[in-house]
């Protein structure tokens, strides 16, 4: 579980990132989860764009994706969800 200070730090880092995964009208299936997990393995901190025609609301999709991928939900701003999953040797060092 992320502390508020860590969430603020990660949100600051995420400002300059572009979304790497897009969620559309389809269900959240294994292919989408695998795509998100691959992006998290490569980047640790990712943004996911939620399209207008997505099945789930933007408020509920972030925690749901975090649960299914074993990552931490950072934030949802507009139609963009931010997730974080540290590597074994983290590149992003969180403040205490």
Beta strands, then each sheet from edge to edge (+ up, - down):
strand 1: 21-23
strand 2: 45-50
strand 3: 72-77
strand 4: 80-84
sheet 1: 1+ 2+ 4- 3+
end
